[in-house]
Amino acid sequence: MKKLLLIAAMAALALGASADRYKLEKVWEIPTPFPSEKTNDVRQGFGMDGKFYINDKSTQTIYVVDENGLTETTYPGGANCGITCDEAGNILVSNAAFPGSWGADATIKVINPETGESKEYTVPEECGLLGRCDFIGFAKGDFFDEGKIYLTGGNTGTDPYTSGVAVFSVSGGEVDYDNCYLASVTPEVTGQTSTVINFYWDANGEEALLYAYRSGAPSKLMADGDNFTKTSISLPENKGACNGIFPFVFQNTELYIYPTAPNYQNGWAIAENGAEAPIVEVPSNVSTNPNTFQANWLNAVVDRGGVTIYQYAPGANLAIYRLTKEPEPQKVFILGEVNDQEWAANAGTEMTFDEENNVYTATVTLDGRGQSGENYFSFTHELANDNDEGGWAYIAPFRFGAVSDGDFWYDDQYDGQPLGLTYDGGQAFRVMGGEYNLTLSLDDMTLVIKKVQPEYVRGDVDGDNLVNISDVTALIDMLLTGAEMTPAADCDQDGNMNISDVTALIDFLLSGKWSGQ
């Protein structure tokens, strides 16, 4: 993939497009609304519906931030900095004692941001020995009813921060003890102080987890019974040593948004696993580490038209970006009597899309098979699988042609001039045999037909750009001296130079027309 380098300091306008037709636009960006002395208390945040939700563990308050800064809306928060949401858009905030492991009686509070309704769940001992509680990742389902969140786990007898995934389930609005457990991961994962486990649906529509900690390479976890198997994820341009990587699927492509080097700043990129370069990259716009715990939180919300990207870099900025992808250009096929093809619903000559000029081009040869030496053609966006009546009916909505009451006769007066195209009863173009360059614009719905001029003029034996009696003299001299034949001297176009070429040239001068023209 070709990388698109984006300048983060630009205004909130379109920032550019990549070779893969991705486009990124900065919607808005503001500096952090929290004073520097509060940075350690507001360590995690996420975005949805055009706003950010950030928990202040010192006041146990969830603040809401929009493009104008702190809003008047707040929610009761948690004593821990960890905050996230589930698939239903509910806020989840951790109330585990900070710092350290989850410990006994740790709770997760669930809040509906629209109604303000809330409830708390106590993390049960069935989840096993748990690891650090600093941050929490995106949760599955609706935590007011059915859902799961995945917490850092550890194995009995080992460092509690090193291994496993704790599965915390709710069902019917209650803790689902039968489905709360400590799952193993093969090969073993290595949890650290700042481990985050995000649930997501992968490009195959299967449940997956993205397991990542601050300074380590991320991994994709897939269910294997009650446990998980791990696959390492390789990202280009160096995943920086910050918290904040997030997975999403856009147009059937599994992508990862992640912080980049320089470490502990606010640059980020989006890439596929194993890609040579990001599809987009936004460099850091700060020169030093803006916080003491190395976080650059990024999350993505996908809709039909694109992806809204939320960035909360504690101590630095909050920003919203919009990622879209231009659709692939429509195909255009030439239907009819071009390049030796016949009229068929399943056959056509595909035109080449010129992306720079946004037009379709083709060079075609017409063999003059019609009664008057003409060929017929029109256009379609799709071809049928079978050349039968059903095939013609299938391509009917995709066919277009000349704006004309009947077939449009092209002659030299239209050479290089734009001719109208329409889907509404579009007619065929009737063009005399020869070689032509076609340029078609769907924006303007026009077709330009330009005849390819030969490098020589038949009969212009002496090369003065005129065909007259002096060419007869020059041709006779060539025959008498045995000079090498030139294309212009082959007046009867039989591939030989002899007296018949002189006869053909004289006939032309007398009649003004080549025989058979």
C-alpha positions as CSV (number, residue, x, y, z in Angstrom):
1,M,0.0,0.0,0.0
2,K,1.1,3.5,-0.7
3,K,1.4,5.7,2.4
4,L,-0.4,9.0,2.7
5,L,1.5,11.4,4.9
6,L,-0.9,14.0,6.4
7,I,0.0,17.3,8.0
8,A,-1.7,17.4,11.4
9,A,-1.4,21.1,11.8
10,M,-3.5,21.8,8.8
11,A,-7.0,23.4,9.0
12,A,-10.1,21.3,9.4
13,L,-10.4,20.6,5.7
14,A,-9.8,17.6,3.5
15,L,-6.2,16.4,4.2
16,G,-5.7,14.3,1.1
17,A,-6.2,11.0,-0.6
18,S,-4.1,7.8,-0.9
19,A,-3.5,5.6,-3.8
20,D,-6.1,3.3,-2.4
21,R,-8.7,6.0,-2.7
22,Y,-8.9,6.7,1.0
23,K,-9.5,10.3,2.1
24,L,-9.1,11.8,5.5
25,E,-10.6,15.0,6.8
26,K,-10.1,16.7,10.1
27,V,-13.5,17.7,11.5
28,W,-12.2,19.6,14.5
29,E,-9.4,19.7,17.0
30,I,-9.0,21.5,20.3
31,P,-6.4,21.5,23.0
32,T,-7.1,19.4,26.1
33,P,-9.7,21.3,28.3
34,F,-8.1,19.9,31.5
35,P,-5.3,21.7,33.3
36,S,-1.9,20.0,33.4
37,E,-2.2,19.1,37.0
38,K,-5.3,17.0,36.2
39,T,-3.6,15.0,33.5
40,N,-2.9,12.0,35.7
41,D,-6.6,11.9,36.8
42,V,-8.0,11.9,33.2
43,R,-6.0,9.1,31.7
44,Q,-8.5,7.4,29.4
45,G,-11.3,8.6,27.2
46,F,-13.3,7.6,24.1
47,G,-15.5,9.2,21.5
48,M,-18.9,8.6,20.1
49,D,-21.8,10.7,18.6
50,G,-19.4,13.7,18.0
51,K,-18.4,13.9,21.7
52,F,-15.7,12.6,24.0
53,Y,-16.3,10.9,27.4
54,I,-13.5,11.1,29.9
55,N,-13.4,9.9,33.5
56,D,-11.8,11.9,36.2
57,K,-10.8,9.4,38.9
58,S,-10.1,12.0,41.5
59,T,-13.6,13.4,41.5
60,Q,-15.3,10.2,40.1
61,T,-16.9,12.3,37.4
62,I,-17.3,11.5,33.7
63,Y,-16.9,14.7,31.7
64,V,-18.3,15.3,28.2
65,V,-16.3,17.3,25.7
66,D,-17.3,18.6,22.3
67,E,-15.6,21.0,19.8
68,N,-16.3,23.9,22.1
69,G,-14.6,22.2,25.1
70,L,-16.1,20.9,28.3
71,T,-19.9,20.8,28.2
72,E,-22.3,21.1,31.1
73,T,-23.2,17.4,30.9
74,T,-21.5,15.1,33.4
75,Y,-22.2,11.6,34.8
76,P,-21.2,9.8,38.0
77,G,-17.9,8.2,37.2
78,G,-15.5,5.7,38.8
79,A,-12.5,5.7,41.2
80,N,-10.4,4.2,38.4
81,C,-9.4,6.0,35.1
82,G,-10.6,3.2,32.9
83,I,-13.6,4.1,30.7
84,T,-15.0,2.6,27.5
85,C,-18.3,1.8,25.8
86,D,-20.2,-1.2,24.5
87,E,-21.8,-2.0,21.1
88,A,-25.1,-0.4,22.3
89,G,-23.4,2.9,23.1
90,N,-23.5,2.5,26.9
91,I,-20.7,4.0,28.9
92,L,-18.7,1.5,31.1
93,V,-16.4,2.9,33.8
94,S,-14.2,1.0,36.2
95,N,-14.5,1.5,39.9
96,A,-11.6,-0.8,40.8
97,A,-9.1,0.5,43.3
98,F,-6.3,2.4,41.4
99,P,-3.5,1.4,40.9
100,G,-3.0,-2.4,41.1
101,S,-5.0,-5.4,40.2
102,W,-8.8,-5.6,40.0
103,G,-9.0,-7.1,43.5
104,A,-12.0,-8.1,45.5
105,D,-15.3,-6.2,45.2
106,A,-14.2,-4.3,42.1
107,T,-17.1,-3.0,40.1
108,I,-17.9,-1.8,36.6
109,K,-20.6,0.9,36.3
110,V,-22.8,1.0,33.2
111,I,-24.5,4.3,32.1
112,N,-26.9,5.1,29.3
113,P,-25.8,8.5,28.2
114,E,-29.2,9.4,26.7
115,T,-31.3,8.6,29.8
116,G,-28.7,8.8,32.6
117,E,-29.8,5.4,33.8
118,S,-27.0,3.4,35.5
119,K,-26.2,0.2,37.3
120,E,-23.2,-1.6,38.7
121,Y,-21.8,-5.1,38.4
122,T,-19.3,-6.6,40.7
123,V,-16.5,-8.5,39.0
124,P,-16.9,-12.1,40.4
125,E,-14.2,-14.4,41.6
126,E,-15.3,-16.7,38.8
127,C,-13.2,-14.5,36.5
128,G,-10.1,-15.9,38.2
129,L,-6.9,-14.2,39.2
130,L,-7.0,-10.8,37.5
131,G,-4.2,-8.5,36.4
132,R,-3.9,-4.8,36.3
133,C,-7.0,-2.6,36.3
134,D,-5.7,0.6,34.8
135,F,-7.6,0.6,31.6
136,I,-10.5,-1.2,29.9
137,G,-11.3,-2.0,26.3
138,F,-14.4,-1.9,24.0
139,A,-17.1,-4.3,25.2
140,K,-19.4,-6.7,23.4
141,G,-23.2,-6.3,23.3
142,D,-25.5,-4.3,25.6
143,F,-24.4,-4.2,29.2
144,F,-27.8,-3.4,30.5
145,D,-28.9,-6.8,29.1
146,E,-26.4,-9.2,27.4
147,G,-22.7,-8.4,27.1
148,K,-19.1,-9.3,27.7
149,I,-16.0,-7.3,28.6
150,Y,-12.5,-8.8,28.6
151,L,-10.0,-8.0,31.4
152,T,-6.4,-8.7,31.9
153,G,-6.0,-12.1,33.6
154,G,-3.2,-14.0,35.3
155,N,-2.5,-17.7,36.1
156,T,-2.5,-19.0,39.6
157,G,1.1,-19.4,40.9
158,T,2.6,-16.8,38.5
159,D,2.9,-13.1,38.4
160,P,-0.8,-12.0,38.3
161,Y,0.0,-9.6,35.5
162,T,1.4,-12.0,33.0
163,S,-1.1,-14.3,31.4
164,G,-4.7,-15.1,30.4
165,V,-7.9,-13.2,29.6
166,A,-10.7,-12.8,32.1
167,V,-14.1,-13.1,30.5
168,F,-16.7,-11.1,32.4
169,S,-20.3,-11.8,31.2
170,V,-23.7,-10.4,32.0
171,S,-27.0,-11.9,30.9
172,G,-30.6,-10.7,31.5
173,G,-29.1,-7.6,33.2
174,E,-27.3,-9.8,35.8
175,V,-23.8,-11.1,36.2
176,D,-23.7,-14.4,34.3
177,Y,-21.5,-16.4,36.8
178,D,-21.6,-19.6,34.6
179,N,-19.9,-17.6,31.8
180,C,-17.4,-15.7,33.9
181,Y,-14.0,-17.3,33.8
182,L,-10.3,-17.0,33.2
183,A,-9.4,-18.1,29.7
184,S,-6.0,-19.3,28.6
185,V,-4.3,-18.0,25.4
186,T,-2.1,-20.0,23.1
187,P,0.7,-19.0,22.6
188,E,0.6,-17.2,26.0
189,V,0.0,-13.5,26.0
190,T,2.1,-11.2,28.2
191,G,0.0,-8.6,30.0
192,Q,1.7,-5.5,31.4
193,T,0.7,-2.5,33.5
194,S,-1.2,-0.9,30.6
195,T,-3.0,-3.8,28.9
196,V,-6.2,-3.1,26.9
197,I,-8.4,-5.8,25.3
198,N,-10.8,-4.6,22.7
199,F,-13.7,-6.7,21.4
200,Y,-14.5,-6.4,17.7
201,W,-16.0,-8.3,14.7
202,D,-13.3,-9.1,12.2
203,A,-13.5,-8.9,8.4
204,N,-14.9,-12.4,8.3
205,G,-17.7,-11.5,10.6
206,E,-16.2,-13.5,13.5
207,E,-15.8,-12.4,17.1
208,A,-12.2,-11.3,17.8
209,L,-10.1,-9.6,20.5
210,L,-7.3,-7.1,20.0
211,Y,-4.9,-7.6,22.9
212,A,-2.3,-4.9,23.3
213,Y,-0.2,-3.2,26.0
214,R,1.6,0.0,25.9
215,S,5.0,-0.8,24.6
216,G,4.4,-4.2,23.0
217,A,3.3,-5.5,19.6
218,P,-0.5,-6.2,19.5
219,S,-2.1,-9.6,18.9
220,K,-5.4,-10.8,17.5
221,L,-7.2,-13.4,19.7
222,M,-9.7,-15.9,18.3
223,A,-12.0,-18.1,20.3
224,D,-10.9,-21.8,20.6
225,G,-13.7,-23.3,22.7
226,D,-13.7,-21.4,26.0
227,N,-10.1,-20.3,25.4
228,F,-8.2,-18.3,22.7
229,T,-5.5,-18.6,20.2
230,K,-3.2,-15.8,19.4
231,T,-1.9,-14.4,16.1
232,S,0.7,-11.6,16.1
233,I,-0.1,-8.3,14.3
234,S,2.6,-6.5,12.4
235,L,2.0,-2.8,11.7
236,P,4.2,-0.5,9.6
237,E,5.9,2.8,10.6
238,N,6.3,1.5,14.1
239,K,3.5,1.3,16.6
240,G,4.6,3.8,19.1
241,A,5.0,2.9,22.8
242,C,1.6,4.4,23.7
243,N,-1.8,3.0,24.7
244,G,-4.5,3.5,22.2
245,I,-4.6,0.9,19.4
246,F,-8.1,0.1,18.1
247,P,-9.4,-2.3,15.5
248,F,-12.2,-1.8,13.0
249,V,-13.5,-3.1,9.6
250,F,-14.3,-0.8,6.7
251,Q,-15.5,-2.0,3.3
252,N,-14.5,-5.6,4.2
253,T,-11.0,-4.6,5.1
254,E,-9.6,-5.2,8.7
255,L,-7.8,-2.1,9.8
256,Y,-6.0,-0.9,12.9
257,I,-5.6,2.7,14.1
258,Y,-2.6,3.1,16.4
259,P,-0.2,5.6,17.9
260,T,3.1,6.0,16.1
261,A,6.6,7.2,16.9
262,P,8.0,9.5,18.2
263,N,7.0,7.7,21.4
264,Y,4.6,9.4,23.9
265,Q,3.4,12.1,21.5
266,N,0.2,12.3,19.5
267,G,1.0,11.0,16.0
268,W,-1.1,8.1,14.6
269,A,-1.7,6.0,11.6
270,I,-4.1,3.4,10.1
271,A,-2.9,0.2,8.4
272,E,-3.7,-3.3,7.6
273,N,-1.9,-6.2,9.4
274,G,1.3,-7.0,7.5
275,A,1.2,-3.9,5.2
276,E,4.4,-2.2,4.1
277,A,3.0,1.2,4.8
278,P,0.0,2.9,6.4
279,I,-3.0,3.9,4.3
280,V,-3.0,7.2,6.2
281,E,-0.6,8.8,8.7
282,V,-1.0,11.9,10.8
283,P,2.3,13.0,12.3
284,S,2.6,14.3,15.9
285,N,2.0,18.1,16.4
286,V,3.6,18.2,19.8
287,S,7.4,18.2,20.4
288,T,7.5,16.5,23.9
289,N,5.6,13.9,25.9
290,P,2.4,15.7,27.0
291,N,1.6,13.2,29.8
292,T,3.5,10.9,32.3
293,F,1.8,7.7,31.4
294,Q,2.1,7.4,27.6
295,A,-1.5,7.3,26.2
296,N,-2.9,8.4,22.9
297,W,-6.4,7.0,22.8
298,L,-7.9,6.3,19.4
299,N,-11.2,4.7,18.6
300,A,-13.2,4.4,15.4
301,V,-17.0,4.3,14.7
302,V,-17.9,2.9,11.3
303,D,-21.1,3.7,9.4
304,R,-22.3,3.2,5.8
305,G,-20.5,6.3,4.5
306,G,-17.2,6.1,6.2
307,V,-15.4,6.0,9.6
308,T,-15.4,8.7,12.3
309,I,-12.1,8.6,14.2
310,Y,-11.8,10.0,17.7
311,Q,-8.5,10.9,19.3
312,Y,-8.0,11.8,22.9
313,A,-4.3,12.4,23.7
314,P,-4.3,13.4,27.4
315,G,-2.3,16.6,28.0
316,A,-2.3,17.4,24.3
317,N,-5.5,17.4,22.2
318,L,-8.9,16.0,21.3
319,A,-9.7,15.7,17.6
320,I,-12.3,14.1,15.3
321,Y,-11.4,12.9,11.8
322,R,-13.5,11.5,9.0
323,L,-12.1,8.6,6.9
324,T,-13.9,7.8,3.6
325,K,-13.0,5.9,0.5
326,E,-14.0,6.9,-3.0
327,P,-15.8,4.2,-4.9
328,E,-14.0,2.4,-7.7
329,P,-14.7,4.1,-11.0
330,Q,-17.5,2.5,-13.0
331,K,-16.4,0.3,-15.9
332,V,-17.4,1.4,-19.4
333,F,-17.5,-1.2,-22.2
334,I,-17.9,-0.4,-25.9
335,L,-20.7,-2.5,-27.4
336,G,-20.8,-3.3,-31.1
337,E,-18.6,-3.5,-34.1
338,V,-15.2,-2.4,-32.8
339,N,-11.9,-4.3,-32.8
340,D,-13.5,-7.3,-34.7
341,Q,-16.2,-7.9,-32.1
342,E,-19.9,-8.4,-32.9
343,W,-22.9,-7.0,-31.1
344,A,-23.3,-9.1,-28.0
345,A,-24.7,-8.6,-24.5
346,N,-21.7,-10.5,-23.0
347,A,-18.9,-9.0,-25.1
348,G,-17.4,-5.5,-25.2
349,T,-14.2,-3.6,-25.4
350,E,-13.4,-2.1,-21.9
351,M,-12.3,1.5,-21.9
352,T,-9.4,2.7,-19.8
353,F,-10.1,5.1,-16.9
354,D,-7.8,8.1,-16.9
355,E,-8.0,9.0,-13.2
356,E,-6.1,12.3,-13.6
357,N,-8.6,13.7,-16.1
358,N,-11.6,11.7,-14.9
359,V,-12.4,10.4,-18.4
360,Y,-12.4,7.0,-20.2
361,T,-10.3,6.4,-23.3
362,A,-9.9,3.8,-26.0
363,T,-8.3,3.4,-29.4
364,V,-10.5,1.3,-31.7
365,T,-10.3,0.0,-35.2
366,L,-13.4,-0.1,-37.3
367,D,-13.3,-2.4,-40.3
368,G,-16.0,-0.7,-42.3
369,R,-18.2,-3.9,-42.5
370,G,-21.5,-2.0,-43.0
371,Q,-23.2,-1.5,-46.3
372,S,-21.8,2.0,-46.7
373,G,-18.4,1.2,-45.0
374,E,-19.6,2.1,-41.5
375,N,-19.5,0.4,-38.1
376,Y,-22.0,0.7,-35.2
377,F,-21.3,1.0,-31.5
378,S,-22.7,2.3,-28.2
379,F,-21.8,1.8,-24.5
380,T,-22.6,-0.1,-21.3
381,H,-21.4,-0.3,-17.7
382,E,-22.0,-4.0,-17.3
383,L,-21.9,-7.1,-19.5
384,A,-24.2,-10.1,-19.3
385,N,-23.1,-13.6,-18.6
386,D,-25.0,-15.1,-21.6
387,N,-25.6,-13.7,-25.0
388,D,-29.3,-14.2,-25.1
389,E,-32.5,-12.1,-24.8
390,G,-32.2,-12.3,-21.0
391,G,-28.6,-10.9,-21.4
392,W,-29.9,-7.9,-23.3
393,A,-32.6,-7.3,-20.8
394,Y,-30.0,-7.5,-18.0
395,I,-27.7,-4.9,-19.5
396,A,-30.5,-2.5,-20.6
397,P,-30.3,-0.3,-17.4
398,F,-26.5,0.1,-18.0
399,R,-26.6,0.9,-21.7
400,F,-26.1,4.5,-23.0
401,G,-25.4,6.0,-26.4
402,A,-25.9,9.0,-28.7
403,V,-28.3,11.8,-28.1
404,S,-30.1,11.5,-31.4
405,D,-33.5,10.7,-32.9
406,G,-31.9,7.8,-34.6
407,D,-28.4,6.3,-35.1
408,F,-25.9,9.2,-35.1
409,W,-23.9,9.5,-38.2
410,Y,-20.4,10.7,-37.5
411,D,-18.3,12.4,-40.2
412,D,-15.3,14.7,-40.3
413,Q,-17.2,17.8,-39.2
414,Y,-17.6,16.2,-35.8
415,D,-13.9,15.2,-35.5
416,G,-12.7,16.2,-32.0
417,Q,-16.0,17.7,-31.0
418,P,-18.0,16.6,-27.9
419,L,-21.0,14.6,-28.8
420,G,-23.9,14.1,-26.3
421,L,-24.5,10.8,-24.5
422,T,-27.7,9.7,-22.7
423,Y,-29.2,6.6,-20.9
424,D,-32.6,7.6,-22.2
425,G,-33.0,5.6,-25.4
426,G,-29.4,6.2,-26.3
427,Q,-28.7,5.5,-30.0
428,A,-25.7,3.9,-31.7
429,F,-22.9,5.8,-33.3
430,R,-22.4,5.0,-37.0
431,V,-18.7,5.7,-38.0
432,M,-16.9,5.0,-41.2
433,G,-14.1,2.4,-41.1
434,G,-10.7,3.5,-39.8
435,E,-8.8,3.9,-36.5
436,Y,-10.2,6.3,-33.9
437,N,-9.4,7.6,-30.4
438,L,-12.4,7.7,-28.2
439,T,-12.6,9.9,-25.0
440,L,-15.7,9.6,-22.9
441,S,-16.7,11.7,-19.9
442,L,-19.5,10.5,-17.5
443,D,-19.4,13.9,-15.7
444,D,-20.3,15.8,-18.9
445,M,-22.0,12.8,-20.6
446,T,-20.0,13.5,-23.8
447,L,-18.0,11.4,-26.3
448,V,-15.2,12.8,-28.4
449,I,-14.3,10.8,-31.5
450,K,-11.0,11.7,-33.2
451,K,-9.7,9.9,-36.2
452,V,-6.2,8.7,-36.0
453,Q,-4.3,10.4,-38.8
454,P,-1.8,8.2,-40.7
455,E,1.8,9.2,-40.8
456,Y,1.6,9.5,-44.6
457,V,-0.9,10.6,-47.2
458,R,-1.6,8.0,-49.9
459,G,-0.5,9.2,-53.3
460,D,1.8,12.0,-51.9
461,V,4.8,10.3,-53.4
462,D,7.0,13.5,-53.4
463,G,6.1,14.3,-49.8
464,D,4.9,17.9,-50.4
465,N,1.6,17.3,-48.6
466,L,-0.3,17.6,-51.9
467,V,-1.5,14.9,-54.3
468,N,-1.2,16.1,-57.9
469,I,0.5,15.4,-61.2
470,S,4.0,15.9,-59.8
471,D,3.3,12.7,-57.7
472,V,2.6,10.8,-60.9
473,T,6.0,11.9,-62.2
474,A,7.7,11.0,-59.0
475,L,6.1,7.6,-59.0
476,I,7.2,6.8,-62.5
477,D,10.7,7.9,-61.7
478,M,10.7,5.5,-58.7
479,L,9.6,2.6,-61.0
480,L,12.3,3.4,-63.6
481,T,15.1,3.8,-61.1
482,G,14.0,0.8,-58.9
483,A,13.8,3.0,-55.8
484,E,12.5,1.5,-52.6
485,M,8.7,1.7,-52.2
486,T,7.2,4.1,-49.6
487,P,3.8,3.6,-48.0
488,A,2.5,6.7,-49.9
489,A,3.5,5.2,-53.2
490,D,1.4,2.0,-52.7
491,C,-1.6,3.8,-54.3
492,D,-3.7,0.6,-54.9
493,Q,-2.6,-0.7,-51.4
494,D,-1.7,-4.2,-52.7
495,G,1.7,-4.2,-50.9
496,N,3.6,-3.9,-54.2
497,M,4.9,-1.0,-56.3
498,N,4.2,-1.3,-60.1
499,I,2.4,0.3,-63.0
500,S,-1.0,-0.4,-61.3
501,D,-0.1,2.2,-58.7
502,V,0.4,4.8,-61.5
503,T,-3.0,3.9,-62.9
504,A,-4.7,4.1,-59.4
505,L,-3.1,7.5,-58.8
506,I,-4.2,8.9,-62.2
507,D,-7.7,7.6,-61.6
508,F,-7.8,9.4,-58.3
509,L,-6.7,12.6,-59.8
510,L,-9.4,12.4,-62.5
511,S,-12.2,11.3,-60.1
512,G,-11.1,12.8,-56.8
513,K,-11.9,9.5,-55.1
514,W,-9.8,6.4,-54.4
515,S,-11.4,3.3,-55.9
516,G,-13.5,1.4,-53.3
517,Q,-13.6,4.4,-50.9
